[in-house]
Amino acid sequence: MNASSSPSTRRDFLRTGSAAAAVAFAAPAILIRERAFAANTDTIKIGLVGCGGRGTGAAGNALDADPNLIITAVGDAFPEPAKGSVKGLSERYGNRVQVPVEKQFVGLDAYQKVIDSGVDVVLLASPPGFRPTHLRYAVEKNKHIFCEKPMATDAPGIRHVMESVRMSKEKKLNVVAGYCWRYDLPRQAFYKEIHDGALGEVVGVYGTYLTGPVKPMAPAHTRPVGMGDLEWQMRNWMNFGWLGGDGIVEQCIHTVDKVLWAFKDVAPIKCTANGGRVHPNGEGNIFDHVTVVYEWANGARGIVAQRQIAGCYNDNSDYVLGSTGKGVSGWGNPTIKSGDQMKWRYRGDKARDMYVIEHEVLYRSIRAGEFHNDGDRMAQSTLAGLMGRMAGYTGQEVTWEQALNSQQKLVPDVLSWDMHLPILPQAQPGKTKLV
């Protein structure tokens, strides 16, 4: 599927008992042996699903991470991104891009064709509404996976992802999540200091994702004659909740993930939120701002402020308050202070690209026959984002259990180019019900 939302803007902002049962039980070890690669003498084949800028960027990051990778298949819902991705990657990486026309798959089933094409690793970078289906198929086919964030756009989807994660762990498949800050060296050092007690007990976190809109909704009158509902929404996917999840889930999910990181990945018990839309968005149905207040069992709070409105003050930082100090992680080196006294400042390597590091971890694990799986954490952070959206859309307090067990299903079970696909109205806090 096409992740064609100006991803470069996004990334710039981030930087700026039976025999059968016995066989099944033995399968993980068998898979490890079959899918382990010599230190760096065996070529690993990768396939890309979702050929927009984020997907193409992930493929480039993978090729940068390991010199003995080749990309052998790509897939997208639309032909232009697939062709453009192969062209751009070929210009940079030459014969490491071995994707003939017959391996440039197009259509709603392109993900299946990529996964079935003989690749060893699949990069999942389609709009997140498709992620649960794509992840399950990759796990069923025993592929190692790079899974871009977020992992679902509704609760039924994240429950599906959780089951896929369980399956991937049983099969000992390596899964690396696209929560890139987890692989950023300064941020790793910062949160290690916090977890080691540099701030005392963490009592509050304020995380910001304040930026402009990434891809505003195309005006309805620009819709080409004959274009079906599904294609229209997919080509404007960031503006529809079922496809993109809203800004709090699709982009600000990085900030949500870091707030959970500060609390050692313990899930919040509940949250409240305020949000809405200041500027009209045509047929789109997402908010342009949401502020979520998460609460933990010990009374600690984590506040996430998300806004995507042009012409406003921008910030992408994390402010962590502890019983004995405060930490700040923004554009510069992370710092920790006690009062006005500097206790710690990151002074290590800043040059290494976190987008490349996450792929280095994946391929190093595969080659060593080791097991690295981000699945539980990636599902939990996505659910926290969905929980915040539910609170913002309804105006109600939402518990972790309510979010996890929500029956609101946004993603259609069956998709076809000629289907009638009504656009859900934009939520109205106080009127929209929690399902």
C-alpha positions as CSV (number, residue, x, y, z in Angstrom):
1,M,0.0,0.0,0.0
2,N,1.2,3.5,-0.7
3,A,2.6,5.4,2.2
4,S,2.9,8.5,0.1
5,S,2.4,11.1,2.7
6,S,5.6,13.3,2.4
7,P,7.5,11.0,4.8
8,S,10.7,13.1,4.4
9,T,8.8,15.9,6.3
10,R,8.0,13.4,9.0
11,R,11.6,12.3,9.4
12,D,13.0,15.8,9.2
13,F,10.7,16.8,12.1
14,L,11.8,13.9,14.2
15,R,15.5,14.7,13.7
16,T,14.8,18.6,13.5
17,G,0.5,-33.5,23.7
18,S,0.3,-35.2,20.1
19,A,3.0,-35.9,17.5
20,A,1.7,-32.9,15.7
21,A,2.0,-30.8,18.9
22,A,5.5,-32.1,19.4
23,V,6.5,-31.0,15.9
24,A,4.9,-27.6,16.5
25,F,6.8,-27.2,19.8
26,A,10.0,-28.1,18.1
27,A,9.4,-25.7,15.2
28,P,11.1,-22.7,16.8
29,A,14.5,-24.3,17.0
30,I,14.1,-25.7,13.5
31,L,13.2,-22.2,12.2
32,I,16.3,-20.7,13.9
33,R,18.6,-23.2,12.2
34,E,16.9,-22.8,8.8
35,R,16.8,-19.0,9.0
36,A,20.2,-18.3,10.6
37,F,22.8,-16.8,8.2
38,A,26.6,-16.9,8.4
39,A,28.2,-13.9,9.9
40,N,28.2,-11.9,6.7
41,T,28.8,-14.4,4.0
42,D,25.2,-15.3,3.1
43,T,23.1,-12.8,1.2
44,I,19.8,-12.0,2.8
45,K,16.9,-11.2,0.5
46,I,14.5,-8.5,1.7
47,G,11.0,-7.5,0.3
48,L,9.3,-4.2,0.8
49,V,5.5,-3.8,1.3
50,G,4.5,-0.2,1.0
51,C,6.6,1.8,-1.4
52,G,6.0,5.4,-0.2
53,G,8.8,7.5,1.3
54,R,8.8,5.8,4.7
55,G,8.9,2.3,3.1
56,T,11.5,3.3,0.6
57,G,13.5,5.0,3.4
58,A,13.3,1.8,5.4
59,A,14.6,-0.2,2.5
60,G,17.5,2.2,2.2
61,N,18.2,2.0,5.9
62,A,18.3,-1.8,5.6
63,L,20.7,-1.7,2.8
64,D,22.9,0.7,4.7
65,A,22.8,-1.5,7.8
66,D,24.2,-4.7,6.2
67,P,26.4,-4.8,3.1
68,N,25.2,-8.3,2.2
69,L,21.5,-7.6,1.7
70,I,19.7,-7.3,-1.6
71,I,16.1,-6.2,-2.2
72,T,14.3,-8.6,-4.5
73,A,10.6,-7.6,-4.4
74,V,8.4,-4.6,-3.7
75,G,4.7,-4.3,-3.4
76,D,2.2,-1.4,-3.3
77,A,-1.5,-0.9,-3.9
78,F,-0.6,1.5,-6.8
79,P,2.0,1.2,-9.6
80,E,3.6,4.6,-9.3
81,P,5.1,4.2,-5.9
82,A,6.4,0.7,-6.7
83,K,8.2,1.9,-9.8
84,G,9.4,5.1,-8.1
85,S,10.8,3.2,-5.2
86,V,12.8,0.7,-7.3
87,K,14.1,3.6,-9.5
88,G,15.2,5.6,-6.5
89,L,16.8,2.7,-4.7
90,S,18.5,1.5,-7.8
91,E,20.1,4.9,-8.4
92,R,21.6,4.8,-5.0
93,Y,22.4,1.1,-4.4
94,G,23.0,-0.2,-7.9
95,N,22.9,-4.0,-8.3
96,R,21.9,-4.5,-4.7
97,V,18.4,-3.7,-6.0
98,Q,17.4,-6.8,-8.0
99,V,13.7,-6.1,-8.6
100,P,12.6,-6.9,-12.1
101,V,9.3,-5.7,-13.3
102,E,7.7,-9.1,-12.5
103,K,8.7,-8.6,-8.9
104,Q,7.1,-5.2,-8.6
105,F,3.7,-6.3,-7.4
106,V,0.7,-4.0,-7.5
107,G,-2.8,-4.3,-5.9
108,L,-4.5,-5.0,-2.7
109,D,-2.8,-8.5,-2.6
110,A,0.7,-7.1,-3.3
111,Y,1.8,-7.9,0.2
112,Q,1.1,-11.6,-0.2
113,K,3.0,-11.7,-3.4
114,V,6.0,-10.0,-1.9
115,I,6.0,-12.3,1.1
116,D,5.6,-15.4,-1.1
117,S,8.4,-14.3,-3.5
118,G,11.2,-16.0,-1.7
119,V,12.4,-13.2,0.6
120,D,13.9,-13.8,4.0
121,V,12.8,-10.6,5.6
122,V,9.8,-8.3,4.9
123,L,9.6,-4.6,5.6
124,L,6.0,-3.6,6.5
125,A,5.4,0.0,5.7
126,S,1.9,0.4,4.4
127,P,-0.7,2.7,6.0
128,P,-1.2,1.3,9.5
129,G,-4.8,0.2,8.9
130,F,-3.4,-2.7,6.9
131,R,-0.7,-3.6,9.3
132,P,-2.5,-6.3,11.3
133,T,-3.3,-8.3,8.2
134,H,0.1,-7.9,6.7
135,L,1.9,-8.8,10.0
136,R,-0.2,-11.9,10.4
137,Y,0.6,-13.1,6.9
138,A,4.3,-12.5,7.3
139,V,4.3,-14.4,10.6
140,E,2.3,-17.3,9.1
141,K,4.9,-17.5,6.3
142,N,7.8,-17.5,8.9
143,K,9.4,-14.3,7.8
144,H,11.6,-12.1,9.9
145,I,10.0,-8.6,10.1
146,F,10.6,-4.9,10.3
147,C,7.3,-3.5,11.3
148,E,6.7,0.2,10.9
149,K,4.7,2.0,13.6
150,P,1.9,2.2,14.5
151,M,0.7,-1.4,14.4
152,A,-3.1,-0.9,14.1
153,T,-5.8,1.8,14.0
154,D,-8.5,0.2,16.1
155,A,-8.7,-2.2,19.1
156,P,-9.7,-5.3,17.1
157,G,-6.7,-4.7,15.0
158,I,-4.3,-4.4,18.0
159,R,-5.7,-7.6,19.5
160,H,-5.0,-9.3,16.1
161,V,-1.5,-7.9,16.3
162,M,-1.0,-9.2,19.9
163,E,-2.0,-12.7,18.7
164,S,0.5,-12.4,15.8
165,V,3.2,-11.3,18.2
166,R,2.5,-14.4,20.3
167,M,2.9,-16.5,17.2
168,S,6.1,-14.8,16.2
169,K,7.6,-15.4,19.6
170,E,6.7,-19.1,19.5
171,K,8.4,-19.3,16.1
172,K,11.4,-17.4,17.3
173,L,11.0,-14.8,14.5
174,N,12.9,-11.6,14.8
175,V,10.6,-8.6,14.8
176,V,11.9,-5.0,15.0
177,A,9.4,-2.2,15.4
178,G,9.8,1.2,13.8
179,Y,9.7,3.1,17.1
180,C,13.0,4.5,16.0
181,W,13.8,6.5,19.2
182,R,14.3,3.2,21.0
183,Y,17.4,2.7,18.8
184,D,18.7,6.3,19.2
185,L,22.0,6.2,21.2
186,P,21.4,9.5,23.1
187,R,17.9,8.5,24.0
188,Q,19.0,5.1,25.1
189,A,21.5,6.6,27.5
190,F,19.0,9.2,28.8
191,Y,16.4,6.6,29.7
192,K,19.0,4.3,31.2
193,E,20.0,7.1,33.5
194,I,16.4,7.6,34.5
195,H,15.8,3.9,35.0
196,D,18.9,3.7,37.1
197,G,17.5,6.4,39.5
198,A,19.1,9.6,38.3
199,L,15.8,11.4,38.9
200,G,14.6,9.4,41.8
201,E,11.0,8.3,41.3
202,V,9.5,9.5,38.0
203,V,6.3,11.4,38.9
204,G,5.5,13.1,35.6
205,V,6.4,13.3,31.9
206,Y,5.4,15.9,29.4
207,G,6.0,14.8,25.8
208,T,5.4,17.1,22.8
209,Y,4.7,16.5,19.2
210,L,3.8,19.9,17.9
211,T,4.3,20.3,14.2
212,G,2.5,21.2,11.0
213,P,0.2,19.0,8.9
214,V,2.0,16.4,6.9
215,K,-0.5,15.9,4.1
216,P,-3.7,17.9,4.1
217,M,-6.8,16.3,2.6
218,A,-7.1,16.9,-1.1
219,P,-10.3,18.9,-2.0
220,A,-13.2,16.7,-3.0
221,H,-13.5,18.5,-6.4
222,T,-10.0,17.2,-7.3
223,R,-11.2,13.5,-7.1
224,P,-10.8,12.1,-10.6
225,V,-13.9,10.9,-12.3
226,G,-14.4,7.2,-11.8
227,M,-12.1,6.9,-8.8
228,G,-13.7,4.6,-6.3
229,D,-14.2,5.3,-2.6
230,L,-11.4,3.0,-1.5
231,E,-8.7,4.4,-3.8
232,W,-9.7,8.0,-2.9
233,Q,-9.3,7.4,0.8
234,M,-6.1,5.4,0.3
235,R,-4.5,8.2,-1.7
236,N,-5.4,10.5,1.2
237,W,-4.8,7.9,3.9
238,M,-3.4,10.1,6.6
239,N,-6.8,12.0,6.8
240,F,-8.9,9.0,7.6
241,G,-9.0,7.3,11.0
242,W,-9.3,3.7,9.7
243,L,-6.2,4.1,7.5
244,G,-3.9,6.3,9.5
245,G,-5.3,6.3,13.1
246,D,-5.2,10.1,13.5
247,G,-2.1,12.1,14.4
248,I,-1.9,10.9,17.9
249,V,-1.7,7.3,16.7
250,E,0.2,7.7,13.4
251,Q,2.9,10.2,14.2
252,C,2.7,11.3,17.8
253,I,2.9,7.6,18.7
254,H,6.6,8.1,19.0
255,T,6.0,10.5,21.9
256,V,3.5,8.1,23.4
257,D,6.1,5.3,23.2
258,K,8.8,7.5,24.9
259,V,6.4,8.3,27.7
260,L,5.9,4.6,28.3
261,W,9.6,4.2,28.1
262,A,10.1,6.6,30.9
263,F,7.8,4.5,33.1
264,K,9.7,1.3,32.2
265,D,7.0,0.2,29.8
266,V,4.4,-0.2,32.5
267,A,1.0,0.5,31.0
268,P,-1.1,3.4,32.3
269,I,-4.3,2.5,34.0
270,K,-6.5,5.2,32.5
271,C,-6.4,8.5,30.6
272,T,-8.4,11.6,29.8
273,A,-8.0,13.8,26.8
274,N,-9.0,17.0,25.1
275,G,-9.0,17.4,21.3
276,G,-10.7,18.6,18.2
277,R,-10.2,20.2,14.9
278,V,-9.5,23.9,14.5
279,H,-9.2,24.0,10.7
280,P,-11.6,22.3,8.3
281,N,-10.3,19.2,6.6
282,G,-12.8,18.6,3.8
283,E,-13.8,15.0,3.8
284,G,-11.1,14.0,6.3
285,N,-12.3,12.8,9.8
286,I,-9.2,13.3,12.0
287,F,-8.5,15.8,14.7
288,D,-5.7,18.3,14.3
289,H,-4.9,18.4,18.0
290,V,-5.2,16.1,21.0
291,T,-3.7,16.4,24.5
292,V,-3.8,13.2,26.5
293,V,-3.2,12.8,30.3
294,Y,-2.3,9.3,31.2
295,E,-2.3,8.1,34.8
296,W,-0.4,5.3,36.4
297,A,-1.3,3.1,39.4
298,N,1.0,5.1,41.7
299,G,-0.6,8.4,40.7
300,A,2.1,9.5,38.3
301,R,1.0,11.4,35.2
302,G,2.2,11.4,31.6
303,I,1.0,14.2,29.4
304,V,1.2,14.0,25.6
305,A,0.6,17.1,23.5
306,Q,0.0,16.5,19.8
307,R,-0.8,19.2,17.3
308,Q,-0.6,19.4,13.5
309,I,-1.4,22.9,12.6
310,A,0.6,25.2,10.2
311,G,2.0,28.4,11.5
312,C,2.3,27.5,15.1
313,Y,5.2,26.9,17.6
314,N,6.8,23.6,17.0
315,D,8.4,21.3,19.6
316,N,9.4,17.6,19.7
317,S,10.7,17.1,23.2
318,D,10.3,15.0,26.4
319,Y,10.4,16.6,29.8
320,V,10.7,14.1,32.6
321,L,10.1,15.1,36.3
322,G,11.4,13.0,39.1
323,S,11.4,13.2,42.9
324,T,15.0,14.5,42.8
325,G,15.5,16.1,39.5
326,K,14.3,16.7,35.9
327,G,15.4,15.5,32.6
328,V,15.0,17.1,29.1
329,S,15.4,15.3,25.8
330,G,14.9,17.6,22.8
331,W,16.8,18.7,19.8
332,G,20.1,18.9,21.7
333,N,21.9,16.5,23.9
334,P,19.7,15.0,26.7
335,T,20.3,16.5,30.1
336,I,19.5,15.7,33.7
337,K,19.5,18.4,36.4
338,S,19.0,18.5,40.2
339,G,17.7,22.0,40.7
340,D,20.0,24.2,38.7
341,Q,22.9,21.8,39.0
342,M,23.8,19.7,35.9
343,K,24.0,16.1,36.9
344,W,24.4,14.4,33.5
345,R,24.6,15.3,29.9
346,Y,24.9,12.9,27.0
347,R,28.4,13.1,25.5
348,G,28.5,9.9,23.4
349,D,28.1,9.2,19.8
350,K,25.5,11.4,18.1
351,A,26.3,10.7,14.5
352,R,24.9,7.2,14.1
353,D,21.5,7.1,12.4
354,M,18.8,5.5,14.6
355,Y,16.9,4.5,11.4
356,V,20.0,2.4,10.4
357,I,20.7,1.1,13.9
358,E,17.3,-0.5,14.2
359,H,18.0,-2.5,11.0
360,E,21.5,-3.3,12.2
361,V,19.9,-5.0,15.3
362,L,17.5,-6.9,13.1
363,Y,20.1,-8.3,10.7
364,R,22.7,-8.9,13.4
365,S,20.2,-11.0,15.3
366,I,19.2,-13.0,12.2
367,R,22.9,-13.7,11.3
368,A,23.7,-14.8,14.9
369,G,20.7,-17.1,15.1
370,E,19.6,-15.0,18.1
371,F,16.1,-13.8,19.0
372,H,15.1,-10.1,19.1
373,N,11.4,-9.4,19.2
374,D,9.9,-5.9,19.9
375,G,6.4,-7.3,19.5
376,D,4.9,-6.9,23.0
377,R,6.3,-3.4,23.4
378,M,5.2,-2.2,19.9
379,A,1.6,-3.5,20.6
380,Q,1.4,-1.9,24.0
381,S,2.6,1.6,22.8
382,T,0.1,1.4,19.9
383,L,-2.7,0.6,22.3
384,A,-1.8,3.5,24.5
385,G,-2.1,5.8,21.5
386,L,-5.5,4.3,20.6
387,M,-6.6,4.7,24.2
388,G,-5.7,8.4,24.0
389,R,-7.6,8.8,20.8
390,M,-10.6,7.2,22.3
391,A,-10.5,9.6,25.2
392,G,-10.1,12.6,23.0
393,Y,-12.8,11.6,20.6
394,T,-15.4,10.8,23.2
395,G,-14.4,13.2,26.0
396,Q,-14.6,10.4,28.5
397,E,-12.1,8.8,30.9
398,V,-10.9,5.6,29.3
399,T,-9.3,2.7,31.2
400,W,-6.7,0.4,29.8
401,E,-9.1,-2.5,29.9
402,Q,-11.8,-0.5,28.0
403,A,-9.3,0.4,25.3
404,L,-8.1,-3.1,24.9
405,N,-11.6,-4.6,24.8
406,S,-13.2,-1.9,22.6
407,Q,-15.5,-3.3,19.9
408,Q,-15.2,-0.3,17.6
409,K,-14.0,-1.8,14.3
410,L,-12.8,0.8,11.8
411,V,-11.1,-1.3,9.2
412,P,-13.4,-3.2,6.8
413,D,-13.1,-6.9,6.7
414,V,-13.1,-7.1,2.9
415,L,-11.7,-4.5,0.5
416,S,-12.3,-4.1,-3.2
417,W,-11.7,-1.2,-5.6
418,D,-15.4,-1.0,-6.5
419,M,-16.8,-1.1,-2.9
420,H,-19.0,1.6,-1.4
421,L,-17.0,3.0,1.6
422,P,-18.8,5.7,3.5
423,I,-16.6,8.2,5.3
424,L,-17.3,8.2,9.0
425,P,-18.2,11.7,10.5
426,Q,-15.6,13.5,12.6
427,A,-15.9,12.6,16.2
428,Q,-17.6,15.1,18.6
429,P,-16.4,14.9,22.3
430,G,-19.4,14.6,24.6
431,K,-21.5,13.1,21.8
432,T,-19.4,10.4,20.3
433,K,-19.8,7.2,22.3
434,L,-17.1,4.9,23.6
435,V,-17.7,1.5,22.0
